[in-house]
Structures are given as C-alpha cells and as structure tokens.
Amino acid sequence: MDEALKRVINLIALTVAVASVVLIAMGRLSWATGLLISTAWSIINFLLLMNIFGIAMLQKSRKVLLAVLLIKFPILYLIGYLILSSKLFPLSSILTGLITLIILGVVTIWPKQT
C-alpha cells in the first residue's frame, strides 16, 4: 500500500475516533456508532477494491481474484445492506462515514508530487 494512503487512512481513523468520542459525550451514541461503522465499511471496501485492481494489473492468480471478489461483493455488500436496513443508525451518520470513500479515492487518483 502507498505510504500516502496509509497516512490518510490513519488520519481518517483518528479524526473519526475523536468525532465519535465527542458525539458520545454529547449523548449521540447512535450517531457515533453509525459514523464508526460506515467509516470502517468504507475503508474495507476501498482496500478490497484496490486489491482487486492490483491483482488485475499484475495478472495474479484467478483464485486470489475470485477470493477477493467473493469477500467484497456478497459479504461486504450484504453487511452494508444490513446496516442500512436495520435503521439502528441515523442515515446522515452513515452518509457522513461514506465520505471516507470519496476522500480515499481522491488521494489515490490525485497526481503525486515527484
């Protein structure tokens, strides 16, 4: 994994953890939990997607690709559906956590300074 991507993931995790502590202190436990869960889901989704691209570009074994695809699509997306359909967390907290996916995408695609 790229060093810049590791730093961004660590920064996002720290920011979300601090925000969650503040939200819990404010008595918004469901909002904090929804933010934590959706951020973790976004990071896992992004890392699996990058893994799929890496396998495809390096033309690694089809078995490895199949294993990653079987983790990402049926399992991870089913978990995402269950999170959304459970209505345990406010939709706005889940959408806020999904912004992580956009941030990670921008950091990965943005041209790096040489």
Biopython code that builds the backbone (N, CA, C, O; Angstrom):
import numpy as np
from Bio.PDB.StructureBuilder import StructureBuilder

atoms = [
    (1, "MET", "N", (0.843, -1.174, 0.000)),
    (1, "MET", "CA", (0.000, 0.000, 0.000)),
    (1, "MET", "C", (0.890, 1.239, 0.000)),
    (1, "MET", "O", (1.957, 1.261, 0.613)),
    (2, "ASP", "N", (0.437, 2.238, -0.683)),
    (2, "ASP", "CA", (1.154, 3.501, -0.798)),
    (2, "ASP", "C", (1.263, 4.174, 0.577)),
    (2, "ASP", "O", (0.337, 4.109, 1.386)),
    (3, "GLU", "N", (2.394, 4.811, 0.823)),
    (3, "GLU", "CA", (2.631, 5.459, 2.117)),
    (3, "GLU", "C", (1.650, 6.608, 2.354)),
    (3, "GLU", "O", (1.184, 6.794, 3.478)),
    (4, "ALA", "N", (1.332, 7.376, 1.319)),
    (4, "ALA", "CA", (0.376, 8.478, 1.468)),
    (4, "ALA", "C", (-1.002, 7.947, 1.826)),
    (4, "ALA", "O", (-1.713, 8.550, 2.630)),
    (5, "LEU", "N", (-1.379, 6.827, 1.238)),
    (5, "LEU", "CA", (-2.672, 6.219, 1.520)),
    (5, "LEU", "C", (-2.736, 5.730, 2.973)),
    (5, "LEU", "O", (-3.769, 5.860, 3.629)),
    (6, "LYS", "N", (-1.637, 5.174, 3.466)),
    (6, "LYS", "CA", (-1.587, 4.748, 4.872)),
    (6, "LYS", "C", (-1.769, 5.929, 5.810)),
    (6, "LYS", "O", (-2.497, 5.843, 6.799)),
    (7, "ARG", "N", (-1.101, 7.036, 5.493)),
    (7, "ARG", "CA", (-1.226, 8.226, 6.331)),
    (7, "ARG", "C", (-2.648, 8.774, 6.313)),
    (7, "ARG", "O", (-3.166, 9.196, 7.347)),
    (8, "VAL", "N", (-3.273, 8.768, 5.150)),
    (8, "VAL", "CA", (-4.644, 9.272, 5.055)),
    (8, "VAL", "C", (-5.598, 8.372, 5.831)),
    (8, "VAL", "O", (-6.488, 8.872, 6.520)),
    (9, "ILE", "N", (-5.430, 7.057, 5.733)),
    (9, "ILE", "CA", (-6.284, 6.134, 6.478)),
    (9, "ILE", "C", (-6.100, 6.340, 7.983)),
    (9, "ILE", "O", (-7.079, 6.359, 8.728)),
    (10, "ASN", "N", (-4.866, 6.493, 8.427)),
    (10, "ASN", "CA", (-4.615, 6.753, 9.846)),
    (10, "ASN", "C", (-5.230, 8.073, 10.301)),
    (10, "ASN", "O", (-5.795, 8.154, 11.391)),
    (11, "LEU", "N", (-5.120, 9.104, 9.468)),
    (11, "LEU", "CA", (-5.695, 10.406, 9.798)),
    (11, "LEU", "C", (-7.220, 10.331, 9.859)),
    (11, "LEU", "O", (-7.838, 10.901, 10.758)),
    (12, "ILE", "N", (-7.815, 9.635, 8.915)),
    (12, "ILE", "CA", (-9.271, 9.469, 8.917)),
    (12, "ILE", "C", (-9.716, 8.698, 10.160)),
    (12, "ILE", "O", (-10.691, 9.073, 10.811)),
    (13, "ALA", "N", (-9.006, 7.629, 10.485)),
    (13, "ALA", "CA", (-9.363, 6.834, 11.669)),
    (13, "ALA", "C", (-9.264, 7.679, 12.937)),
    (13, "ALA", "O", (-10.143, 7.605, 13.795)),
    (14, "LEU", "N", (-8.222, 8.470, 13.063)),
    (14, "LEU", "CA", (-8.061, 9.329, 14.229)),
    (14, "LEU", "C", (-9.163, 10.388, 14.293)),
    (14, "LEU", "O", (-9.733, 10.625, 15.358)),
    (15, "THR", "N", (-9.460, 11.013, 13.177)),
    (15, "THR", "CA", (-10.499, 12.042, 13.129)),
    (15, "THR", "C", (-11.860, 11.472, 13.488)),
    (15, "THR", "O", (-12.604, 12.071, 14.264)),
    (16, "VAL", "N", (-12.187, 10.319, 12.928)),
    (16, "VAL", "CA", (-13.485, 9.701, 13.216)),
    (16, "VAL", "C", (-13.555, 9.247, 14.669)),
    (16, "VAL", "O", (-14.613, 9.346, 15.292)),
    (17, "ALA", "N", (-12.459, 8.756, 15.215)),
    (17, "ALA", "CA", (-12.444, 8.346, 16.622)),
    (17, "ALA", "C", (-12.680, 9.548, 17.538)),
    (17, "ALA", "O", (-13.453, 9.459, 18.492)),
    (18, "VAL", "N", (-12.025, 10.659, 17.256)),
    (18, "VAL", "CA", (-12.212, 11.865, 18.066)),
    (18, "VAL", "C", (-13.646, 12.379, 17.920)),
    (18, "VAL", "O", (-14.280, 12.749, 18.908)),
    (19, "ALA", "N", (-14.152, 12.401, 16.693)),
    (19, "ALA", "CA", (-15.531, 12.850, 16.475)),
    (19, "ALA", "C", (-16.520, 11.947, 17.202)),
    (19, "ALA", "O", (-17.516, 12.427, 17.744)),
    (20, "SER", "N", (-16.255, 10.662, 17.216)),
    (20, "SER", "CA", (-17.144, 9.725, 17.901)),
    (20, "SER", "C", (-17.125, 9.939, 19.408)),
    (20, "SER", "O", (-18.167, 9.866, 20.059)),
    (21, "VAL", "N", (-15.960, 10.199, 19.961)),
    (21, "VAL", "CA", (-15.869, 10.481, 21.400)),
    (21, "VAL", "C", (-16.666, 11.741, 21.735)),
    (21, "VAL", "O", (-17.379, 11.778, 22.739)),
    (22, "VAL", "N", (-16.548, 12.756, 20.909)),
    (22, "VAL", "CA", (-17.304, 13.996, 21.127)),
    (22, "VAL", "C", (-18.806, 13.727, 21.019)),
    (22, "VAL", "O", (-19.584, 14.211, 21.840)),
    (23, "LEU", "N", (-19.210, 12.960, 20.013)),
    (23, "LEU", "CA", (-20.627, 12.639, 19.845)),
    (23, "LEU", "C", (-21.167, 11.831, 21.022)),
    (23, "LEU", "O", (-22.295, 12.052, 21.461)),
    (24, "ILE", "N", (-20.371, 10.901, 21.529)),
    (24, "ILE", "CA", (-20.794, 10.125, 22.698)),
    (24, "ILE", "C", (-20.925, 11.031, 23.914)),
    (24, "ILE", "O", (-21.857, 10.879, 24.703)),
    (25, "ALA", "N", (-20.004, 11.964, 24.070)),
    (25, "ALA", "CA", (-20.074, 12.910, 25.184)),
    (25, "ALA", "C", (-21.318, 13.794, 25.076)),
    (25, "ALA", "O", (-21.853, 14.248, 26.087)),
    (26, "MET", "N", (-21.769, 14.032, 23.855)),
    (26, "MET", "CA", (-22.981, 14.829, 23.639)),
    (26, "MET", "C", (-24.252, 13.988, 23.779)),
    (26, "MET", "O", (-25.362, 14.513, 23.687)),
    (27, "GLY", "N", (-24.087, 12.690, 24.000)),
    (27, "GLY", "CA", (-25.254, 11.827, 24.148)),
    (27, "GLY", "C", (-25.817, 11.307, 22.841)),
    (27, "GLY", "O", (-26.973, 10.888, 22.789)),
    (28, "ARG", "N", (-25.031, 11.326, 21.804)),
    (28, "ARG", "CA", (-25.479, 10.873, 20.471)),
    (28, "ARG", "C", (-24.800, 9.550, 20.122)),
    (28, "ARG", "O", (-24.048, 9.468, 19.151)),
    (29, "LEU", "N", (-25.067, 8.535, 20.906)),
    (29, "LEU", "CA", (-24.417, 7.237, 20.746)),
    (29, "LEU", "C", (-24.728, 6.600, 19.394)),
    (29, "LEU", "O", (-23.826, 6.060, 18.753)),
    (30, "SER", "N", (-25.975, 6.649, 18.952)),
    (30, "SER", "CA", (-26.322, 6.014, 17.673)),
    (30, "SER", "C", (-25.627, 6.718, 16.505)),
    (30, "SER", "O", (-25.225, 6.072, 15.538)),
    (31, "TRP", "N", (-25.490, 8.039, 16.599)),
    (31, "TRP", "CA", (-24.810, 8.785, 15.544)),
    (31, "TRP", "C", (-23.333, 8.418, 15.507)),
    (31, "TRP", "O", (-22.764, 8.211, 14.435)),
    (32, "ALA", "N", (-22.715, 8.340, 16.680)),
    (32, "ALA", "CA", (-21.296, 7.993, 16.761)),
    (32, "ALA", "C", (-21.051, 6.580, 16.236)),
    (32, "ALA", "O", (-20.090, 6.340, 15.506)),
    (33, "THR", "N", (-21.914, 5.662, 16.608)),
    (33, "THR", "CA", (-21.765, 4.272, 16.157)),
    (33, "THR", "C", (-21.961, 4.163, 14.648)),
    (33, "THR", "O", (-21.215, 3.454, 13.973)),
    (34, "GLY", "N", (-22.955, 4.856, 14.124)),
    (34, "GLY", "CA", (-23.176, 4.849, 12.678)),
    (34, "GLY", "C", (-21.991, 5.417, 11.915)),
    (34, "GLY", "O", (-21.618, 4.903, 10.860)),
    (35, "LEU", "N", (-21.405, 6.469, 12.445)),
    (35, "LEU", "CA", (-20.219, 7.066, 11.816)),
    (35, "LEU", "C", (-19.051, 6.092, 11.830)),
    (35, "LEU", "O", (-18.373, 5.918, 10.817)),
    (36, "LEU", "N", (-18.811, 5.454, 12.978)),
    (36, "LEU", "CA", (-17.705, 4.487, 13.077)),
    (36, "LEU", "C", (-17.906, 3.302, 12.140)),
    (36, "LEU", "O", (-16.979, 2.899, 11.438)),
    (37, "ILE", "N", (-19.098, 2.750, 12.128)),
    (37, "ILE", "CA", (-19.369, 1.564, 11.307)),
    (37, "ILE", "C", (-19.271, 1.886, 9.820)),
    (37, "ILE", "O", (-18.670, 1.127, 9.060)),
    (38, "SER", "N", (-19.854, 2.997, 9.405)),
    (38, "SER", "CA", (-19.811, 3.315, 7.971)),
    (38, "SER", "C", (-18.408, 3.704, 7.513)),
    (38, "SER", "O", (-18.039, 3.432, 6.370)),
    (39, "THR", "N", (-17.625, 4.334, 8.378)),
    (39, "THR", "CA", (-16.242, 4.651, 8.020)),
    (39, "THR", "C", (-15.420, 3.380, 7.884)),
    (39, "THR", "O", (-14.642, 3.236, 6.941)),
    (40, "ALA", "N", (-15.590, 2.457, 8.827)),
    (40, "ALA", "CA", (-14.869, 1.176, 8.734)),
    (40, "ALA", "C", (-15.277, 0.421, 7.480)),
    (40, "ALA", "O", (-14.427, -0.158, 6.803)),
    (41, "TRP", "N", (-16.564, 0.420, 7.161)),
    (41, "TRP", "CA", (-17.056, -0.254, 5.952)),
    (41, "TRP", "C", (-16.430, 0.377, 4.706)),
    (41, "TRP", "O", (-16.012, -0.329, 3.788)),
    (42, "SER", "N", (-16.369, 1.706, 4.683)),
    (42, "SER", "CA", (-15.794, 2.405, 3.528)),
    (42, "SER", "C", (-14.319, 2.082, 3.341)),
    (42, "SER", "O", (-13.870, 1.858, 2.217)),
    (43, "ILE", "N", (-13.567, 2.057, 4.429)),
    (43, "ILE", "CA", (-12.139, 1.771, 4.333)),
    (43, "ILE", "C", (-11.918, 0.335, 3.861)),
    (43, "ILE", "O", (-11.074, 0.092, 2.999)),
    (44, "ILE", "N", (-12.664, -0.613, 4.414)),
    (44, "ILE", "CA", (-12.539, -2.010, 3.984)),
    (44, "ILE", "C", (-12.922, -2.153, 2.519)),
    (44, "ILE", "O", (-12.242, -2.851, 1.767)),
    (45, "ASN", "N", (-13.997, -1.503, 2.107)),
    (45, "ASN", "CA", (-14.441, -1.554, 0.713)),
    (45, "ASN", "C", (-13.364, -1.004, -0.219)),
    (45, "ASN", "O", (-13.074, -1.591, -1.261)),
    (46, "PHE", "N", (-12.776, 0.124, 0.164)),
    (46, "PHE", "CA", (-11.750, 0.734, -0.674)),
    (46, "PHE", "C", (-10.506, -0.143, -0.776)),
    (46, "PHE", "O", (-9.940, -0.303, -1.857)),
    (47, "LEU", "N", (-10.081, -0.716, 0.362)),
    (47, "LEU", "CA", (-8.885, -1.566, 0.342)),
    (47, "LEU", "C", (-9.112, -2.821, -0.497)),
    (47, "LEU", "O", (-8.205, -3.264, -1.202)),
    (48, "LEU", "N", (-10.306, -3.392, -0.429)),
    (48, "LEU", "CA", (-10.601, -4.552, -1.278)),
    (48, "LEU", "C", (-10.624, -4.158, -2.755)),
    (48, "LEU", "O", (-10.163, -4.917, -3.607)),
    (49, "LEU", "N", (-11.155, -2.982, -3.058)),
    (49, "LEU", "CA", (-11.171, -2.511, -4.440)),
    (49, "LEU", "C", (-9.757, -2.298, -4.964)),
    (49, "LEU", "O", (-9.453, -2.666, -6.099)),
    (50, "MET", "N", (-8.896, -1.708, -4.147)),
    (50, "MET", "CA", (-7.503, -1.516, -4.559)),
    (50, "MET", "C", (-6.800, -2.861, -4.740)),
    (50, "MET", "O", (-5.958, -3.011, -5.626)),
    (51, "ASN", "N", (-7.145, -3.826, -3.908)),
    (51, "ASN", "CA", (-6.593, -5.168, -4.030)),
    (51, "ASN", "C", (-7.028, -5.811, -5.345)),
    (51, "ASN", "O", (-6.226, -6.466, -6.010)),
    (52, "ILE", "N", (-8.278, -5.629, -5.717)),
    (52, "ILE", "CA", (-8.786, -6.164, -6.987)),
    (52, "ILE", "C", (-8.040, -5.540, -8.160)),
    (52, "ILE", "O", (-7.635, -6.241, -9.088)),
    (53, "PHE", "N", (-7.860, -4.216, -8.118)),
    (53, "PHE", "CA", (-7.118, -3.547, -9.198)),
    (53, "PHE", "C", (-5.678, -4.049, -9.264)),
    (53, "PHE", "O", (-5.143, -4.272, -10.350)),
    (54, "GLY", "N", (-5.052, -4.226, -8.102)),
    (54, "GLY", "CA", (-3.676, -4.718, -8.066)),
    (54, "GLY", "C", (-3.553, -6.116, -8.641)),
    (54, "GLY", "O", (-2.610, -6.406, -9.377)),
    (55, "ILE", "N", (-4.493, -6.980, -8.312)),
    (55, "ILE", "CA", (-4.477, -8.341, -8.844)),
    (55, "ILE", "C", (-4.682, -8.327, -10.351)),
    (55, "ILE", "O", (-4.017, -9.061, -11.082)),
    (56, "ALA", "N", (-5.598, -7.493, -10.810)),
    (56, "ALA", "CA", (-5.881, -7.428, -12.252)),
    (56, "ALA", "C", (-4.698, -6.856, -13.028)),
    (56, "ALA", "O", (-4.374, -7.341, -14.112)),
    (57, "MET", "N", (-4.060, -5.838, -12.483)),
    (57, "MET", "CA", (-2.934, -5.206, -13.185)),
    (57, "MET", "C", (-1.712, -6.122, -13.222)),
    (57, "MET", "O", (-1.004, -6.187, -14.227)),
    (58, "LEU", "N", (-1.475, -6.825, -12.123)),
    (58, "LEU", "CA", (-0.307, -7.698, -12.060)),
    (58, "LEU", "C", (-0.584, -9.090, -12.610)),
    (58, "LEU", "O", (0.308, -9.937, -12.658)),
    (59, "GLN", "N", (-1.813, -9.317, -13.020)),
    (59, "GLN", "CA", (-2.255, -10.590, -13.595)),
    (59, "GLN", "C", (-1.887, -11.755, -12.691)),
    (59, "GLN", "O", (-1.276, -12.734, -13.119)),
    (60, "LYS", "N", (-2.280, -11.620, -11.418)),
    (60, "LYS", "CA", (-2.052, -12.693, -10.458)),
    (60, "LYS", "C", (-3.068, -13.804, -10.678)),
    (60, "LYS", "O", (-3.892, -13.741, -11.591)),
    (61, "SER", "N", (-2.998, -14.790, -9.853)),
    (61, "SER", "CA", (-3.844, -15.972, -9.955)),
    (61, "SER", "C", (-5.327, -15.608, -9.917)),
    (61, "SER", "O", (-5.750, -14.721, -9.175)),
    (62, "ARG", "N", (-6.093, -16.306, -10.725)),
    (62, "ARG", "CA", (-7.535, -16.097, -10.748)),
    (62, "ARG", "C", (-8.180, -16.545, -9.443)),
    (62, "ARG", "O", (-9.242, -16.043, -9.072)),
    (63, "LYS", "N", (-7.553, -17.481, -8.749)),
    (63, "LYS", "CA", (-8.097, -17.950, -7.475)),
    (63, "LYS", "C", (-8.053, -16.838, -6.437)),
    (63, "LYS", "O", (-8.990, -16.678, -5.655)),
    (64, "VAL", "N", (-6.972, -16.071, -6.427)),
    (64, "VAL", "CA", (-6.852, -14.959, -5.483)),
    (64, "VAL", "C", (-7.897, -13.898, -5.817)),
    (64, "VAL", "O", (-8.550, -13.359, -4.924)),
    (65, "LEU", "N", (-8.050, -13.603, -7.102)),
    (65, "LEU", "CA", (-9.050, -12.628, -7.536)),
    (65, "LEU", "C", (-10.452, -13.088, -7.154)),
    (65, "LEU", "O", (-11.258, -12.294, -6.669)),
    (66, "LEU", "N", (-10.741, -14.348, -7.370)),
    (66, "LEU", "CA", (-12.058, -14.880, -7.026)),
    (66, "LEU", "C", (-12.309, -14.787, -5.519)),
    (66, "LEU", "O", (-13.418, -14.462, -5.097)),
    (67, "ALA", "N", (-11.306, -15.064, -4.722)),
    (67, "ALA", "CA", (-11.453, -14.989, -3.267)),
    (67, "ALA", "C", (-11.761, -13.561, -2.824)),
    (67, "ALA", "O", (-12.641, -13.346, -1.990)),
    (68, "VAL", "N", (-11.046, -12.590, -3.373)),
    (68, "VAL", "CA", (-11.279, -11.192, -3.010)),
    (68, "VAL", "C", (-12.664, -10.751, -3.483)),
    (68, "VAL", "O", (-13.371, -10.048, -2.760)),
    (69, "LEU", "N", (-13.052, -11.156, -4.682)),
    (69, "LEU", "CA", (-14.381, -10.802, -5.185)),
    (69, "LEU", "C", (-15.483, -11.425, -4.346)),
    (69, "LEU", "O", (-16.523, -10.801, -4.129)),
    (70, "LEU", "N", (-15.273, -12.640, -3.873)),
    (70, "LEU", "CA", (-16.277, -13.294, -3.037)),
    (70, "LEU", "C", (-16.383, -12.636, -1.658)),
    (70, "LEU", "O", (-17.440, -12.679, -1.029)),
    (71, "ILE", "N", (-15.311, -12.039, -1.199)),
    (71, "ILE", "CA", (-15.371, -11.306, 0.066)),
    (71, "ILE", "C", (-16.069, -9.961, -0.149)),
    (71, "ILE", "O", (-16.932, -9.564, 0.633)),
    (72, "LYS", "N", (-15.681, -9.273, -1.219)),
    (72, "LYS", "CA", (-16.190, -7.918, -1.436)),
    (72, "LYS", "C", (-17.666, -7.893, -1.774)),
    (72, "LYS", "O", (-18.439, -7.218, -1.095)),
    (73, "PHE", "N", (-18.068, -8.601, -2.790)),
    (73, "PHE", "CA", (-19.431, -8.406, -3.264)),
    (73, "PHE", "C", (-20.496, -9.097, -2.421)),
    (73, "PHE", "O", (-21.380, -8.402, -1.920)),
    (74, "PRO", "N", (-20.478, -10.382, -2.233)),
    (74, "PRO", "CA", (-21.597, -10.903, -1.445)),
    (74, "PRO", "C", (-21.515, -10.544, 0.034)),
    (74, "PRO", "O", (-22.524, -10.168, 0.630)),
    (75, "ILE", "N", (-20.338, -10.652, 0.632)),
    (75, "ILE", "CA", (-20.242, -10.487, 2.079)),
    (75, "ILE", "C", (-20.273, -9.012, 2.482)),
    (75, "ILE", "O", (-21.112, -8.610, 3.288)),
    (76, "LEU", "N", (-19.372, -8.210, 1.932)),
    (76, "LEU", "CA", (-19.280, -6.807, 2.335)),
    (76, "LEU", "C", (-20.544, -6.035, 1.956)),
    (76, "LEU", "O", (-21.029, -5.224, 2.744)),
    (77, "TYR", "N", (-21.071, -6.274, 0.782)),
    (77, "TYR", "CA", (-22.265, -5.548, 0.364)),
    (77, "TYR", "C", (-23.501, -6.016, 1.114)),
    (77, "TYR", "O", (-24.419, -5.226, 1.335)),
    (78, "LEU", "N", (-23.545, -7.279, 1.508)),
    (78, "LEU", "CA", (-24.643, -7.757, 2.340)),
    (78, "LEU", "C", (-24.586, -7.081, 3.717)),
    (78, "LEU", "O", (-25.617, -6.693, 4.266)),
    (79, "ILE", "N", (-23.399, -6.946, 4.258)),
    (79, "ILE", "CA", (-23.242, -6.237, 5.533)),
    (79, "ILE", "C", (-23.696, -4.782, 5.384)),
    (79, "ILE", "O", (-24.376, -4.253, 6.264)),
    (80, "GLY", "N", (-23.328, -4.141, 4.288)),
    (80, "GLY", "CA", (-23.768, -2.768, 4.036)),
    (80, "GLY", "C", (-25.277, -2.662, 3.950)),
    (80, "GLY", "O", (-25.872, -1.726, 4.485)),
    (81, "TYR", "N", (-25.894, -3.614, 3.278)),
    (81, "TYR", "CA", (-27.356, -3.618, 3.182)),
    (81, "TYR", "C", (-27.988, -3.795, 4.560)),
    (81, "TYR", "O", (-28.960, -3.117, 4.893)),
    (82, "LEU", "N", (-27.438, -4.699, 5.352)),
    (82, "LEU", "CA", (-27.979, -4.928, 6.692)),
    (82, "LEU", "C", (-27.817, -3.698, 7.583)),
    (82, "LEU", "O", (-28.692, -3.400, 8.396)),
    (83, "ILE", "N", (-26.718, -2.994, 7.435)),
    (83, "ILE", "CA", (-26.514, -1.760, 8.199)),
    (83, "ILE", "C", (-27.584, -0.740, 7.833)),
    (83, "ILE", "O", (-28.177, -0.108, 8.708)),
    (84, "LEU", "N", (-27.827, -0.585, 6.531)),
    (84, "LEU", "CA", (-28.822, 0.394, 6.088)),
    (84, "LEU", "C", (-30.244, -0.012, 6.446)),
    (84, "LEU", "O", (-31.044, 0.822, 6.872)),
    (85, "SER", "N", (-30.552, -1.263, 6.278)),
    (85, "SER", "CA", (-31.929, -1.699, 6.500)),
    (85, "SER", "C", (-32.276, -1.870, 7.981)),
    (85, "SER", "O", (-33.456, -1.934, 8.327)),
    (86, "SER", "N", (-31.281, -1.943, 8.854)),
    (86, "SER", "CA", (-31.559, -2.131, 10.279)),
    (86, "SER", "C", (-32.175, -0.881, 10.916)),
    (86, "SER", "O", (-32.899, -0.980, 11.906)),
    (87, "LYS", "N", (-31.895, 0.268, 10.361)),
    (87, "LYS", "CA", (-32.369, 1.549, 10.867)),
    (87, "LYS", "C", (-31.958, 1.794, 12.321)),
    (87, "LYS", "O", (-32.631, 2.521, 13.051)),
    (88, "LEU", "N", (-30.844, 1.178, 12.731)),
    (88, "LEU", "CA", (-30.309, 1.407, 14.075)),
    (88, "LEU", "C", (-29.557, 2.730, 14.156)),
    (88, "LEU", "O", (-29.421, 3.321, 15.227)),
    (89, "PHE", "N", (-29.074, 3.179, 13.009)),
    (89, "PHE", "CA", (-28.246, 4.378, 12.973)),
    (89, "PHE", "C", (-28.904, 5.412, 12.066)),
    (89, "PHE", "O", (-29.549, 5.048, 11.082)),
    (90, "PRO", "N", (-28.750, 6.691, 12.382)),
    (90, "PRO", "CA", (-29.296, 7.732, 11.504)),
    (90, "PRO", "C", (-28.623, 7.678, 10.123)),
    (90, "PRO", "O", (-27.415, 7.468, 10.015)),
    (91, "LEU", "N", (-29.414, 7.868, 9.096)),
    (91, "LEU", "CA", (-28.893, 7.816, 7.727)),
    (91, "LEU", "C", (-27.806, 8.865, 7.509)),
    (91, "LEU", "O", (-26.844, 8.620, 6.781)),
    (92, "SER", "N", (-27.955, 10.021, 8.131)),
    (92, "SER", "CA", (-26.944, 11.074, 7.961)),
    (92, "SER", "C", (-25.584, 10.661, 8.531)),
    (92, "SER", "O", (-24.547, 11.060, 8.001)),
    (93, "SER", "N", (-25.579, 9.873, 9.598)),
    (93, "SER", "CA", (-24.291, 9.421, 10.142)),
    (93, "SER", "C", (-23.637, 8.414, 9.212)),
    (93, "SER", "O", (-22.415, 8.406, 9.062)),
    (94, "ILE", "N", (-24.438, 7.570, 8.591)),
    (94, "ILE", "CA", (-23.900, 6.589, 7.646)),
    (94, "ILE", "C", (-23.362, 7.287, 6.402)),
    (94, "ILE", "O", (-22.290, 6.937, 5.908)),
    (95, "LEU", "N", (-24.096, 8.266, 5.897)),
    (95, "LEU", "CA", (-23.631, 9.004, 4.718)),
    (95, "LEU", "C", (-22.366, 9.802, 5.025)),
    (95, "LEU", "O", (-21.488, 9.924, 4.172)),
    (96, "THR", "N", (-22.271, 10.340, 6.224)),
    (96, "THR", "CA", (-21.063, 11.067, 6.622)),
    (96, "THR", "C", (-19.861, 10.134, 6.643)),
    (96, "THR", "O", (-18.774, 10.514, 6.210)),
    (97, "GLY", "N", (-20.046, 8.927, 7.139)),
    (97, "GLY", "CA", (-18.961, 7.947, 7.156)),
    (97, "GLY", "C", (-18.559, 7.502, 5.759)),
    (97, "GLY", "O", (-17.399, 7.163, 5.524)),
    (98, "LEU", "N", (-19.511, 7.500, 4.828)),
    (98, "LEU", "CA", (-19.201, 7.089, 3.462)),
    (98, "LEU", "C", (-18.398, 8.136, 2.696)),
    (98, "LEU", "O", (-17.846, 7.844, 1.635)),
    (99, "ILE", "N", (-18.333, 9.344, 3.226)),
    (99, "ILE", "CA", (-17.492, 10.379, 2.605)),
    (99, "ILE", "C", (-16.034, 9.924, 2.609)),
    (99, "ILE", "O", (-15.234, 10.359, 1.780)),
    (100, "THR", "N", (-15.702, 9.050, 3.543)),
    (100, "THR", "CA", (-14.351, 8.487, 3.608)),
    (100, "THR", "C", (-13.955, 7.863, 2.278)),
    (100, "THR", "O", (-12.812, 7.990, 1.840)),
    (101, "LEU", "N", (-14.896, 7.194, 1.644)),
    (101, "LEU", "CA", (-14.639, 6.553, 0.360)),
    (101, "LEU", "C", (-14.219, 7.580, -0.691)),
    (101, "LEU", "O", (-13.320, 7.327, -1.493)),
    (102, "ILE", "N", (-14.864, 8.718, -0.679)),
    (102, "ILE", "CA", (-14.526, 9.791, -1.623)),
    (102, "ILE", "C", (-13.130, 10.336, -1.333)),
    (102, "ILE", "O", (-12.341, 10.556, -2.252)),
    (103, "ILE", "N", (-12.831, 10.551, -0.062)),
    (103, "ILE", "CA", (-11.516, 11.078, 0.324)),
    (103, "ILE", "C", (-10.410, 10.112, -0.102)),
    (103, "ILE", "O", (-9.402, 10.531, -0.671)),
    (104, "LEU", "N", (-10.600, 8.831, 0.171)),
    (104, "LEU", "CA", (-9.590, 7.842, -0.213)),
    (104, "LEU", "C", (-9.421, 7.780, -1.729)),
    (104, "LEU", "O", (-8.301, 7.638, -2.219)),
    (105, "GLY", "N", (-10.497, 7.882, -2.459)),
    (105, "GLY", "CA", (-10.418, 7.874, -3.923)),
    (105, "GLY", "C", (-9.652, 9.062, -4.464)),
    (105, "GLY", "O", (-8.842, 8.920, -5.380)),
    (106, "VAL", "N", (-9.905, 10.233, -3.903)),
    (106, "VAL", "CA", (-9.209, 11.441, -4.350)),
    (106, "VAL", "C", (-7.720, 11.339, -4.056)),
    (106, "VAL", "O", (-6.896, 11.703, -4.894)),
    (107, "VAL", "N", (-7.370, 10.848, -2.877)),
    (107, "VAL", "CA", (-5.951, 10.721, -2.518)),
    (107, "VAL", "C", (-5.248, 9.732, -3.444)),
    (107, "VAL", "O", (-4.093, 9.937, -3.816)),
    (108, "THR", "N", (-5.940, 8.673, -3.811)),
    (108, "THR", "CA", (-5.333, 7.657, -4.671)),
    (108, "THR", "C", (-5.187, 8.141, -6.111)),
    (108, "THR", "O", (-4.170, 7.880, -6.755)),
    (109, "ILE", "N", (-6.181, 8.832, -6.609)),
    (109, "ILE", "CA", (-6.180, 9.246, -8.018)),
    (109, "ILE", "C", (-5.374, 10.524, -8.233)),
    (109, "ILE", "O", (-4.790, 10.714, -9.300)),
    (110, "TRP", "N", (-5.337, 11.394, -7.236)),
    (110, "TRP", "CA", (-4.659, 12.691, -7.371)),
    (110, "TRP", "C", (-3.207, 12.482, -7.760)),
    (110, "TRP", "O", (-2.536, 11.614, -7.202)),
    (111, "PRO", "N", (-2.709, 13.272, -8.717)),
    (111, "PRO", "CA", (-1.304, 13.114, -9.123)),
    (111, "PRO", "C", (-0.355, 13.404, -7.961)),
    (111, "PRO", "O", (-0.495, 14.397, -7.246)),
    (112, "LYS", "N", (0.588, 12.527, -7.802)),
    (112, "LYS", "CA", (1.543, 12.673, -6.709)),
    (112, "LYS", "C", (2.683, 13.604, -7.128)),
    (112, "LYS", "O", (3.082, 13.649, -8.292)),
    (113, "GLN", "N", (3.189, 14.337, -6.147)),
    (113, "GLN", "CA", (4.311, 15.228, -6.452)),
    (113, "GLN", "C", (5.578, 14.397, -6.563)),
    (113, "GLN", "O", (5.792, 13.463, -5.790)),
    (114, "THR", "N", (6.408, 14.744, -7.524)),
    (114, "THR", "CA", (7.659, 13.997, -7.723)),
    (114, "THR", "C", (8.839, 14.744, -7.192)),
    (114, "THR", "O", (9.967, 14.258, -7.279)),
]
sb = StructureBuilder()
sb.init_structure("model")
sb.init_model(0)
sb.init_chain("A")
sb.init_seg("    ")
for serial, (resi, resn, name, xyz) in enumerate(atoms, 1):
    if name == "N":
        sb.init_residue(resn, " ", resi, " ")
    sb.init_atom(name, np.array(xyz, "f"), 0.0, 1.0, " ", f" {name:<3s}", serial, name[0])
structure = sb.get_structure()
